[in-house]
C-alpha cells in the first residue's frame, strides 16, 4: 500500500518509456513519450496523406498502482484529474488501453473521481460537490501513496504522547489504532473502506469519506450494499468483492466471527511470487493441519507449484475487462464448483428484501436511513431496472413526502418524470431540476440536463444560460458543447456558435469530425436568414 501511487516523474516511471510507444485502437493512435523528466500521452489520427490530422497531448501527473498489476496514469486539466488513455500492465510487460477505455474511448475525458483517488493516495483534496475536481495540489505531495494514518488513524495524539513520554494507562495504546486489538468486524471495516466495492456504496447524509476513521464503524460514514445472493450470482464472482466473497466461505462462517482479513494478509508485507505458496500455506495451517487435506501429500507435491493450498481452494478468476490481471476468488471452497452454505441465501431482511448491507454493524437493529435506501436502489435500478424499479418507486414515494427539498430526492424525481417521455413529464422534470439549482446544489450535469430539457421544450433562450453555466463550471466535459452550439445556431447567433466550436476543439481537437457534423446539421435545420 505504501507504493499505491507516485508522481509520474519518478525514475521508476521514466524508466518505462525509453522510447515512444504507440497503441492503435480503431482509427486512433495513442502514444506514450518522454520529454526530459516528464511523461506525456498523446492521441492522434492520420489523414489520407499519412500525416496526423490533429494531436492532443497531456502530461502525466500521477501514476496509480504499485506495479504488481501495473500503473494507470492521471492527467490534470484545470482543477480536474482525468484517467489517461494508456496504462502499463505488468502481466503484458507493455502498454494497452486503460481500464474503462475498452468500452468507451473518452480521450482525457474520464474523470478520476474522489471515490477512486481516496483509496489509492494518502491525502487527496477534492472540492465539495464536484466530480473529479480538486484543490491545488490535488494530493498532498509528501504523502502521495497510502500512509500509516489510512489504517491506524490520525497520529497527532500518539506522536505528542510519545514525545512527552506519557505513560500508558492500559496495555493498549489508545492514542493510535492497532487493528489487531479491534473486534474482528471492526478490523475488517478498515480493509473494506477500499477493498469492498459493492453493487452500491452510499455515503450517509452530510458525510464524506474523510469522516471514516479506523476503529470506528464504517457504516456510520458509508453503507456498502450487495444484491441478495442467489445460486447464479454467487457463481459470478464480482470484482472488488473480497470480504463479501469471504463471508460465504465455510472457513469464515465456522470461525464464529474470528476470521479477519488479517488472518491471511499482513498489510505491511507482500510475499513475492516465489514466497506466496509457503506464506499462505502457513496461514492455512494456523487453523488446519496437513491431514485436513483429502489429497495425498505425494499428489500435492507433484503439482506445480507444489502443495499450494490457495491454488486449489481459492481459485483464480478471469481478469475484469481492461485490467489484464487475474484476481483470487476469496470464497474459500473445498473443491471447485462447491455451493455456499444455504444460510447465505437467507441474508436479506424485511427492510431490504433484495439487498444485503455488507458492512452492517453486528446486532445493530437501527434501520437504514430512507435517503441511503433511495441512493442504493437508484444505483441498482440503473443496472437492473427489471429487478429494482418497483422497489425504487416505493422508496422514492416515501422519501419524497418526507424530504421534498432534498437534492437526491429531486434528482430521482427528475429521472422518473423524464422517463414519461411526454410534455407533462418534461415540465415536471424542469421544475424539479430548477429547484435543485435554486437550493444551491446544482452540479454541471444538473445545469446541462436542465438546459437540454428547456431546449427540447422550445425554450432555447432559457436553455442557453443553463448550458453556459455547465461549461463554465466544467469546461472539460466535451458532451456539453454540441448542445450549446446548436442552441446558438437555432437563434442565429452564428458567430457565437463558431466561437464555441473553436473553444471546444482547442480542448478536444479529436472532436473535429463531430464538430463538423454538428455545424452541418445546424445549417440544415437553421438556415441563414
FIKE-795429 format. One record per atom (N, C-alpha, C, O): x, y, z. Coordinates in steps of 0.1 Angstrom, whole numbers, plus 5000, padded with zeros to 4 digits. Each point is the difference from the previous one (the first is absolute). Layout:
XYZ/...
//
This chain:
500849885000/499250125000/500950135000/499550104995/501649895011/500950115000/500650034986/500750104998/499049824992/500450034986/498750014991/500149984988/498850065018/498750014993/499950114990/499249994991/501750115010/500050114990/501350075001/500849995010/499650084979/501250075000/499950114989/499050014993/501950085007/500150114990/500449934987/500949915000/498650144989/500449944987/501450044996/500649944991/500050155016/501450044997/501049915008/501250024999/498349895009/501049915008/500849924990/499649964989/501750015015/500949934991/499449864995/500249964989/499149975020/499449874997/499050024988/499949914992/499450205008/499050024989/500750044987/499749964990/501350135012/500750054988/500749884993/500150004988/500349905020/500749884994/499149924991/500549924992/498250095010/499149924992/499950054985/499449934992/501150195006/499850064987/501450054995/500350124999/500549784996/501350034995/499850064986/500950084995/498149884998/499750064987/498450004998/499349935007/500250154984/498550014998/499449874998/500549914992/498350075014/499249884998/498750034994/499350095005/500249854984/498850034994/499049885000/500449894998/498450145006/498949895000/498950054991/499550125002/500049804989/498950044991/498749945005/500049885004/499050204996/498649965003/499150064990/499750115000/499849804991/499250054989/500850094991/501149974996/498450155001/500750104992/500950095008/500850084994/499249905019/500850095008/501349935005/500149885001/500950215001/501349955005/500350075013/499850125001/500649805009/500450065013/501549985002/500549894996/500150215009/501549995001/500450055014/499550095006/501549835000/500750045012/501450054996/500749934993/499750185012/501350054996/500650075012/499350045010/502049984989/500750075011/500850124995/500650004989/499250115018/500750134996/500850045013/499450065009/501949924991/500850035012/499549915011/500049885000/499650195011/499549935012/498550005001/499550015012/499849994977/498650005000/499549904991/500649974989/498249975014/499449904991/498750064995/499250075007/500549904980/498850064993/499349884994/500649904996/498150125002/499249914992/499350094989/499650115003/500349834985/499450084989/499049914993/500149875001/499050194992/499049934992/500050084986/500150125000/499949804989/500050064987/499449914990/499849885003/499750174986/499549924988/500850054988/500550114999/499649804991/500750034988/499150034989/498949944999/501550164993/499250044988/500449914988/500849915001/498650124988/500349924987/501550014997/500549904993/500250205011/501450024996/500949935010/501250015000/498249925010/500849935010/500550095012/500749965008/498950174991/500450105011/498950015010/498849994997/501650055015/499050025011/499050114996/500450114997/498349865005/499050114998/500050095012/499750124998/500649835013/500050075013/500949925009/500349894998/500150185013/500849935010/499650065013/500150135002/499449805007/499650045014/500949945010/500049885002/500850205005/501049955009/499750065014/499650115002/500649805008/499950055014/501249945008/500449884998/500150195012/501049955008/499449915011/499050045006/501749854997/499549915011/500550065013/501250035002/497949975008/500350065013/500249895010/501150015007/498049904994/500149895011/500049874993/499449984990/501349925016/500049864997/499249935011/500550005011/498449944986/499249935010/500349854999/499849944989/500650005022/500349865000/501449975006/500950095000/499349795005/501349965006/500949944989/501249985003/498249984986/500849934990/499849855000/500449934990/498950025020/499749865000/499149964989/500349904992/498750185006/499149984988/500450094989/499949974988/500750155016/500450104990/499750145005/500050025012/499950074979/499850145003/499050064991/500049984988/499150105018/499150094992/500350145003/500450035012/499550064978/500650135002/498950115000/498949984993/501350125014/499150115001/500650134994/501250035002/498050054991/500450134995/499150105007/498949975004/501750154996/499250115006/499650104990/500950054992/497849995007/499550104991/499350105008/498949975005/501650154996/499450105009/500249945014/501149975005/497850035003/500049955013/499449865001/499649955011/500449984978/499549864999/501049904996/500950024993/498949865012/500849884997/499249914991/498949975002/501849984988/499449904990/501049884998/501250025001/498249874997/500749884997/500650014985/499350034991/502049945008/500650004987/499649884992/499749895006/500450114981/499549894992/500849875000/499449894998/501950125005/500849885001/500549985014/500350095007/499849784996/500649955013/501149904997/500049944989/500850045020/501149904999/499649885008/499650015012/500349874982/499649885006/501249905002/500649964990/499650015023/501249925003/499949864993/501049944996/497750005004/499849874995/500450004985/500449894995/499350224998/500350014986/501550044997/500649974990/499950105020/501350064998/500050114990/501050034993/497850035005/499950104990/498850095003/499349995010/500450114981/499050095001/498749964993/500149934989/498750105016/498849974994/499050115004/500250075010/498649934984/499050095004/499649995015/499949885005/499850225002/499850005014/498649945003/499150004991/500749955021/498749955004/498950104998/500150125004/498849844990/498950094996/500150054986/498950024994/502349995000/500150054987/499749894989/499750034989/500249855016/499749894990/498550014997/499549944990/499750125019/498550024997/499750134993/499250004991/501550105013/499750144994/501350074999/500750025010/499650034978/501250074998/499850155004/499550084992/500849965020/499750135005/501150104998/499750125000/501549844998/501250094997/500150115010/499550114997/501249875014/500250105010/498750065005/500050125004/498949804997/498750055004/499449915010/498850015003/502049905003/499449905010/500450055013/501249995004/497950075004/500450075013/500649905010/499549885001/501550165006/500649935011/499250045012/500450095007/498549844996/499150045011/500649975013/500949925002/498750165008/500650005013/499949865006/500949955007/498049984991/499849865006/501149914996/500449915007/500250114981/501249924996/501350055006/500849935005/499450214994/501250055003/500349995015/501249985004/497850035005/500249995014/500649875004/500649995011/499149904982/500549875004/501449974994/500749915004/499850174987/501349984994/501050105004/501249984997/498450125011/500950105004/499950025015/499149955007/501850134999/500050025014/499150115004/499249995009/500950134984/499250115004/499550084988/500650104996/498449854997/499450074989/499250135005/499650005012/500250104980/499450125004/498950044990/500250094992/498749845008/498950034991/499350135003/500050045012/499350024978/499150115003/498649955002/499649904994/499750165015/498749965004/499050004988/500150094992/499049825008/498949994990/500650014985/499450064992/501749875006/500549994986/500349854997/500049925009/500250064979/500449864995/501350014993/500050024987/501149965020/501350004994/500750135001/501150024994/498450085014/500750135002/500750005013/499549945010/501750124991/500949995011/500650145003/500150084991/500449935022/500850125003/501349994993/500449894995/500450215007/501450004994/501050005012/500050095008/500849804993/500149884991/498849905004/499550015011/500249914979/498949905003/500349915011/499149965007/502150004994/500449915011/501250065007/500950064994/499149945020/501150055008/501349944995/500149875001/500850204995/501249954993/500849905008/500649904995/499650135018/500849915008/499449875004/500649915006/498150074990/499349885003/499249964988/498849995001/501949984988/499349954988/499349875003/498849984997/502049925008/499549875001/499249985014/500050095008/499349804993/499349975013/501050005011/501149954999/498650125012/500950015011/499449935013/499049944999/501850085011/499749935013/498650045005/499249915005/500450224994/498850045006/498749944993/499050005006/501249964982/498849944993/499549885008/498849974999/502149955007/499649885008/500150025015/499349935007/501550164997/500250025015/499450125006/500050035012/499350054979/499450125005/501050125002/501249984999/498250145003/500950125002/501049985011/499749945011/501550094986/501149975009/500550125009/501049985007/498350134992/500550125008/500149975015/501050035007/497949924998/499949975015/501149905004/500750025010/499549884982/501049895002/501450065000/500849975010/499550124981/501350064999/500350095012/501049995006/498050094997/500250095012/500249925013/500950045008/498349854994/500249935012/501349935001/500749995010/499849954979/501349945000/501150105001/501049975007/498950144987/501150105001/500150055014/501150035005/497849985003/500050045013/500249895010/499950025013/500349864982/500249885009/498849975009/500249955011/498650084984/498849975008/499949855002/500249924991/499450045021/499949855003/498749954996/499050074999/501049804997/498749944996/499149975012/500549965010/498350074988/499049975010/499549865000/499349965009/501049974980/499649864999/501049934991/501050064996/498849815002/500949924991/499950044986/500849964992/498150115004/499850054986/500250155000/499550075008/501349974982/500250144997/498850064993/499849984988/499350085019/498750054995/500250134991/499150044994/502150015006/500250124992/500249974985/500150094992/500049785004/500149964986/499349874999/499949925009/499650054979/499149884998/500949894996/500850014990/499149885017/500749874996/498949914996/499349945008/500650034979/498949924995/500049865006/498949945002/502350015002/500049875007/499349995013/499649895005/500250235001/499350005013/498550034999/499350015010/500350014978/498650034998/499149884999/500549894996/498250115007/499149894996/500149974985/500350094992/499549795005/500349964986/499250084990/500650034989/498149995013/499250074990/500550154999/500050054989/500550015021/500550135000/501450014993/500350094992/500549815010/501249994992/499849984985/500650064992/498449865005/499749984986/499550134993/500250024989/499150065019/499550134995/501150084994/499850074990/501449935016/501150084995/500449964986/500250084992/499849795006/500349954986/498950024990/500250044989/498649955016/498850024992/499850144994/499450024990/501250075017/499950144995/500450014986/499550084992/501649855004/500550004986/499949874993/500050004987/499949895020/500149874993/498749934998/500049884997/498950195005/498749954999/499150094992/499650115005/500249864982/499350094991/498550015002/499550115002/499949784998/498550005002/499350034987/500650064990/498149905009/499250044989/499650145001/499650074990/500449985022/499750145003/500850045013/499949935010/500850184990/500650065011/499450145003/500150084991/499349945020/499250125002/500650075012/500049955011/500450174987/500450095012/498850035008/499050044994/501149965019/498950045009/499950154998/500950074997/497949995005/499750144999/501050085007/500349985012/500250134982/501050095005/501449955003/500850065006/499449814989/501349945003/500950004987/499450014989/501949995013/500949984989/501049885004/500049965012/500749994979/500949895003/501150045010/500649925006/499650214995/501050055010/499549985014/500850005010/497949984992/499549985013/500249855005/499949985012/500549934980/500349875004/501349995008/501050064996/499049885015/501149995009/500249855004/499149935005/502150024994/500349865005/499649995014/500350095008/499149804995/499649975014/498650055003/499549985011/499850084979/498650045002/499249934989/500649974989/498150005013/499249934990/500050084986/499650115000/500849824990/500050064986/498550034996/499850104993/499349835012/498650024997/499550145004/499050054995/501750015014/499650145005/500350104989/499550115000/501349854990/500450094990/499549964986/499450084992/500849795005/499649954987/499449865002/500549925007/498450064986/499349875000/500349924987/499850064989/500649825012/500449924988/499049894998/499749925009/499650084980/499049914997/500349904989/500750044990/498949845011/500049904989/498649954998/499249995009/500649974978/498749934997/500049875008/501049935001/497850045005/499949885007/500449884992/499649994988/501349925017/500649904992/499049894996/499149975007/501149984981/499249894994/501149904996/501150034998/498549844999/501049914995/500750044987/501149984998/498150104994/500650054988/501050115002/501150004994/498650095015/500850125003/501349965007/501050064998/498949845011/501249955007/501149954990/501250025003/498349924986/501049954991/500650114991/501049974993/498550155008/500550114991/501350065005/500850054992/499549945021/501350055005/500250144997/500950034992/498450075014/500150144996/501450055004/500649965009/499850154983/501250065002/500050085013/498950065004/502249955003/500150085013/499049965010/499250085006/500749794996/499049945009/500749905010/499549895002/501750155003/500849915008/499349965013/499949885003/499750225005/499449975012/498649934998/499749905007/499550154984/498749944996/500249854997/499249925005/501850054987/500249864996/500549925012/499549885001/501450185007/500549935011/498949965010/500049895005/499050194997/498949975009/499249884996/499249955008/500850014979/499349894996/500849875001/499549894996/501750125010/500849885002/499749925013/499650075010/500549804989/499849925012/501150045011/499749995012/501450044983/501150045009/499650125008/500150005012/499450104981/499650125007/498849985009/500050045012/498949894983/498849985008/500349905012/499450025011/501649894987/500349915011/500950065011/500349945010/500350184987/500950065009/499350075011/500650055010/498149974989/499250075010/500450155001/500050065011/500349994978/500450154999/501450035003/500450125000/500449785002/501450035004/500950024988/501150065001/498549894987/500850024988/499950144995/498950054999/502250014998/500150134994/500950004988/500649904997/499450224997/501050014988/501449985005/500849954992/499550095020/501449985006/500349865003/501249975002/497849944998/500349865002/501049954989/500949925003/498950134985/500849954989/501050104995/501049974994/498650165008/500950114994/500750085010/499450035011/501850004986/500850095009/500150134992/500750014989/498650105015/500050124993/501450064997/500250084991/500849895018/501350054999/500949924991/501150054997/498549834999/500949914992/499249944989/498949945002/501750064986/499449934989/501049904995/501050034995/498749845006/500949904996/500250004985/499150034992/502149945004/500349994986/499349884994/499549915007/500550084980/499449884993/500649875005/499349905001/502050105001/500749885005/499749975014/500049885004/499750225004/499749975015/498549985002/499649955011/499550084980/498650015002/499449865005/499250005009/501249894984/499449875003/500349975014/499149965008/502150054997/500449965013/499450105010/499549965011/500550174986/499450105009/498649975003/499650005012/499649984978/498549985002/499749865005/499049985007/501849924989/499849875006/500250005015/499249945008/501850134997/500250025014/498850075007/499649975011/499850124982/498850075005/498849905001/499350005010/500649914980/498949905001/500349905012/499149965007/502250014995/500349915011/499850055014/500249935010/499550204991/499750055013/498649955005/499849995012/499449964979/498749945003/499949864996/499449925007/501250044982/500049874995/501349935003/500950065006/499249814990/501349935000/500149924988/499149994991/502149945007/500349934988/499049894997/499849964989/499549995022/499149894998/498650054996/499149934996/500750215004/498750054997/499849994985/498849984995/502250024997/499949994985/499749854996/500749915005/498350074987/499649864996/500949954989/500049884997/500850214997/500949964989/501349955007/500650065008/499949824987/501249955006/501250094998/500150074990/500849945019/501150095000/500849984987/500550104995/499749775001/500849984988/499450074988/500750054991/498049945008/499350074989/500150155001/500250074990/499749985022/500250155002/501450044996/500150114993/500949815011/501350044997/500349994985/501050074995/498349854998/500349984985/499450114992/500350014988/498950085018/499450114992/501050124999/501050015007/498650084984/500850124998/499250125001/499050034993/501350055018/501149985010/499549905010/498849975001/502149965006/499649895009/499350055012/500350115006/498849804999/499450025013/499450145002/500350075010/499049974980/499550144999/498550005005/499149974992/500750085020/498649995006/499150094992/498949964996/501550175002/499050094993/499949974985/499050054994/501949885000/499849964987/498849914997/499450004990/500349925021/498849914999/498850065006/498849984996/501450105015/498850045008/499650154999/499050045005/501950044988/499750144997/500350024985/501150044997/497949934995/500349994986/500350144993/499550105005/501249904985/500250124992/498950024990/499549914993/499950215008/498950044991/500650094988/501050065002/498249944988/500450074988/500150155003/499250065007/501850004987/500350145002/498850084996/499449984989/500150125019/499050094995/500450074987/501250024998/497950024994/500350064987/501050125002/499850095008/501249914984/500950125000/501149995010/500950095000/499149815010/501050015010/501249914998/501150025005/498749884986/501149904997/500749945012/501249975000/498050025011/500649945012/498949915007/499050065004/501249814996/499149915007/499950045015/501050055005/497949915001/499950025014/499749875007/499549904994/500850105019/499749885008/498650005006/499650105006/499749794991/498749995006/500149985015/500649915005/498750175003/500250005014/498949925007/499949995012/499249944980/499149905007/500849875000/500249934990/500350035022/500849885001/499149884999/499049995007/501449924984/499249884998/500849885002/501250004999/498149895004/500749875001/500349944986/501149944999/498150094992/500249964986/499350094990/499050075004/501549944984/499450094990/498649974998/499649884999/499550225000/498649984998/499249985013/498849984999/501950025012/499249985013/499150115002/500350124999/498449855005/499050105003/500350055014/500449935009/499250204994/500250055013/498949945009/499049944996/501250085017/498949955010/498750064997/499950124995/499049815008/498750054997/499750135007/499150084995/501549955016/499750125008/500350124992/499450115003/501549884988/500450124992/498850064992/500050124998/499149794998/498950044992/498850055009/498950034994/501450005018/498950055009/500550125008/499650035011/501450044983/500550125006/499250134999/500150095008/499049914982/499250124998/499050015012/499749905007/499850224995/499250035012/498650064995/499950034988/499249985021/498750064996/500250154995/499350044991/501650035016/500350144996/500650014986/499650094992/501349825005/500749994987/499849864994/500949925001/497950054993/499749864996/500949954988/500149884998/500650214995/500849964989/501450055000/500750004991/499750065021/501350055002/500649955013/499349965009/502150044992/500749975012/501050115002/500750044991/499350015021/501050105004/501249935005/500049945011/501150074981/501249925003/500750045012/500549925008/499550214995/500750065012/499050035011/500350095008/498649854993/499150025011/500749975014/500849915001/498950175009/500649985013/499249885006/498850005000/502049905006/499349885005/499050045011/500350085009/498549864990/499050015010/499550155001/499350035010/500950054980/499550135000/498650004994/499849964989/499250085019/498649994996/499550134994/498850014996/502050095003/499650134995/499749984985/500749934993/498350145002/499649994986/501050084991/500650095005/499449884983/500850074990/499350134996/498849994997/501950135004/499350124996/499350004987/500649944990/498250125008/499349994987/500850064989/499949944989/500950165013/500750064989/501149904995/500450004989/500249935021/501049904997/499449894991/500649954990/498250015014/499349894992/499750054986/500249934990/499450205009/499650064987/501249994991/499949964988/501350095017/501250004991/500449864996/500449984989/499549925020/500449874997/499149944989/500549944991/498250085010/499149954990/500150074987/499749954989/500650185011/500350074988/501249944992/499949984988/501149995020/501249944994/499649864993/500449984989/498949945019/499749874995/499050004989/500149924990/498950175010/499050014990/500650054986/499549974990/501650105011/500750044988/500649884992/499950004988/500649915020/500649884993/499049884998/500249924991/498850085017/499049895000/498650055003/499549975010/499950114980/498750065003/498949905002/499150025008/501049874985/498949905001/499949955015/498949975004/502250015002/500049955014/499850105011/499449975010/501050164987/500050095011/499150124998/499850085010/499749944978/499250124998/498850025009/499750115005/499649784997/498850015009/500350045014/499450085006/501749864999/500450045014/500550145000/499750075010/501049974980/500550144999/498850105001/500050105007/499049874985/498850095000/499350015014/499650105004/500449785003/499450005013/500850085010/499550085008/501849914992/500950075009/500050154996/500050095009/499949944978/500050144996/498750075004/500050125005/498949814994/498750065005/500150035015/499450115004/501249815004/500150025014/500950125003/499750085008/501549924986/500950115003/499650134994/500350105006/499049904983/499550134994/499050075010/500050125001/499249805006/499150065010/500850055012/499650105006/501549844998/500750035012/501150114997/500350085009/500349914979/501150094997/499750074987/500849984990/498250105008/499650064987/501050094994/500150014988/500850055020/501050094994/501449945001/501050084999/499249795002/501349945000/500549984986/499249954992/502050105004/500449994986/500049864995/499749974988/500749935021/500049864995/498649964996/499849934990/499250105018/498649974997/499650074987/499349944992/501050195007/499650074989/500649944987/499350004990/502049965010/500649944988/499349874997/499949974988/499849965022/499349874997/498650034994/499649924991/499750185014/498750044994/500250044985/499249974992/501950105005/500350054987/500149874991/499550004989/501249905015/500249884992/498649944997/499849954989/499350045021/498749944998/499250094991/499349954991/500750185011/499250094991/500549994986/499250004991/502150005007/500650004986/499749874994/499850004987/500149895020/499749874994/498649994994/499749914992/499450195012/498750004994/500050034985/499149964992/501950115003/500350034986/498850084994/499549974989/499950125019/499050084994/500150155006/500950025008/498350074987/500150145003/499850025015/500750085006/498349855000/499850025014/501249955009/500350075010/500349824986/501149955007/501250094999/500750025010/499550044978/501150104999/499850125009/500950055006/497850004994/499750115008/500349985015/500550085007/499149804998/500349965014/501550005002/500550045010/500249894981/501549995001/500750145001/500950025008/498650074983/500550145000/499850065014/501050065005/497849935001/499850065013/500949945010/500550075009/499649804991/500849935010/501550034999/500650035011/499949984977/501450044999/500250145003/501150045006/498050054991/500150145003/500050025015/500750095006/498649825002/500050015014/501449955006/500450065010/500249844984/501349965004/501050124999/500850035009/499250044980/500850114998/499750125009/500950065006/497849964996/499650115010/500549975014/500350095007/499849784996/500549975014/501550015001/500649985011/500150054978/501450025000/500849874999/501249995003/498149904992/500649874999/500349964986/500349884997/499650214994/500249974986/501449964996/500950075003/499249824990/501349964994/500150034985/498950044995/502249954999/500150024985/499049914993/499350054991/500549835013/499149914994/498550045002/499249994991/500550075020/498750055003/499750124990/498950004994/502050095005/499850114991/499849954985/499250054993/501749865003/499949954987/498749924997/499450034990/500249895019/498749934999/498950094999/499149994992/500950125016/498950095000/500050084987/498950034994/502350015001/500150064987/499449924989/499450054991/500949825009/499549914990/498549995000/499450004990/500049995022/498649995001/499350134995/499050004994/501650115010/499450134995/500150014985/499150054993/502149915001/500150014986/499049914992/499450044991/500449845014/499049914994/498650065001/499149974992/500750115019/498750065002/499850134993/499150085003/501949954987/500050124992/500150135009/499550104997/501249885014/500450115009/501550034999/500750005010/499750024977/501550014998/500650125007/501149995005/498250124995/500650125007/500349975014/500950055006/498249875001/500249975014/501149885001/500749995010/499449934979/500949895001/501550054999/500849945007/499450164985/501450044998/500850035013/501149965002/498350135007/500750035013/500349875008/501050005007/498249904992/500249885008/501249924994/500849965008/499250034979/501149924994/501350085001/501149945003/498850194996/501250095002/500649985014/501250005002/497949995008/500449985014/500749875001/501049985008/498549914986/500649875000/501450014995/500949945006/499350124983/501350014993/501050095009/501149965002/498350145004/500850085009/500549925012/501250025004/498049905002/500349925012/501049894996/500849965008/499049984980/500949894996/500250014985/499349944992/501750145004/500350014985/500649884994/500149994988/500249915020/500749884995/499049884998/500549884999/498250155001/499049894996/499650034986/499250094997/501349834994/499850024986/498549984996/499650054989/499649895019/498649974997/499250135001/498950014994/501650095012/499250135002/500050084987/499050074997/502049924995/500250104989/499049984989/499550104995/500249785000/499149994988/498650075003/499550064991/500049925021/498750065003/500150155000/499150074994/501949985012/500250155000/500150064986/499450104997/501449834995/500250054986/498750004993/499650094993/499649805008/498749994993/499050115005/499350064992/500849975021/499150105005/500350144994/499150074997/502249965002/500450124994/499650014985/499450104996/500849804997/499650004986/498550014998/499550074991/499849875018/498550004999/499550155002/498950034995/501850055012/499650145002/500850094990/499950125001/500849824990/500750074989/501250085006/500350114995/500249855017/501250065005/501249924995/500849945008/499450074979/501049924993/501450035004/500849905002/499550225000/501450045004/500349945014/501149945002/498050065007/500249955014/500149844999/500849945007/498450004984/500049864998/501449964995/500549905006/500050174985/501349964994/501250035010/501049925000/498850185008/501050035011/500049885010/501149965005/497749994998/499949895009/500649874994/500649925008/499250064979/500749894994/501550015001/500749905003/499850224995/501550015001/500549975014/501049945002/498250115008/500349975014/500049855003/500849955006/498249984988/499849865002/501249924994/500649925006/499850124982/501049934993/501450035005/500949924999/499250205008/501350035006/500349905012/501149965002/497850005005/500149915011/500049854995/500649925006/498650064983/499849864996/500250004984/499049984993/502250035002/500250004986/499649874993/499850004988/500149895020/499649884994/498550004996/499549904993/499750205011/498650014996/499850084988/498850054997/502149964994/499950084988/498849954991/499250084995/500849795003/498949954992/498650025006/499150034993/500949955020/498750025007/499550154999/498850024998/502250075004/499650145000/499550044986/499150084998/501649864991/499650034987/498649954997/499250064993/500549825013/498649944998/499050095007/498950024994/501450035018/499050095007/499850124992/498850044998/502250024996/499850124992/499349984987/499250084996/501049804998/499249974988/498649985003/499150044993/500649895019/498649985003/499350135003/498850024997/501950075010/499550135003/499650084987/499050075000/501949924990/499850074988/498749954993/499350084993/500449795008/498849954994/498850045008/498950034994/501249965019/498850025009/499750155002/498950045002/502250044998/499850155003/500750084989/501150065002/498449944985/500750074989/500150155003/499150055007/501950014988/500250145002/498850084995/499449974990/500350135018/498850084996/500450104989/499150084996/
//
